[in-house]
Amino acid sequence: MQSDDEGESARPRERRDARENRERLLSVAKDLFAAQGAEATPMSEVARAAGVGQGTLYRHFADKGELCHALIKEDIAAFTERLGPVVAGTWAIASPLARLDTLLTERLRLTESHLPMFAAMDEASGGRRPAGRGPFYTWTHAQIVALLAEAVAQGEAAPLDVDFTADAILAAIGPPLYRYQREQLRYSGERIAAGVRRLFVEGLRRLDAGGAGSDTP
């Protein structure tokens, strides 16, 4: 019969083992996905390469979407930390539309760098929750709404429904459409970024604003 002291000492070991298994799975998955692509790598191969059973793998990650989300979580956190001050205006960019341009450009770059991960997340959800429709989507939506409201208040943009416009922008730059444009239509990342800028930055600028408040001529 196991004593209480033995039970207490076993639990920390179990937690430590679980943490080590999770870290090993993430490390192995990162290497495999980089070498052969997220979509081409079955979960069984991740478990086998990490030296654990599939039951252990699925206790940590219910599907490949959760695994991919865990892999990009740190990069998303770094993105919000880096771009937050831009949106808040603490950088030397006075124009809210110029700051919106920076936010959207950087968001597209993040999508480009992690497109296979976003695609795997979308596939794992079966389309029920498009990739990015979580806390990161909510954060980005809030930043866009704040910038649009500021642009309207300063007269840089004409009055508009900022919440609807933020939804439209995120649909246009979201991973599903971006992936279709990049892989099926063969659009370059530069072409997509230029189109987004034309529609959602310059396209929202008031014609009579005369560039007032903008950092560009």
Disulfide bonds with the S-S distance in Angstrom:
none
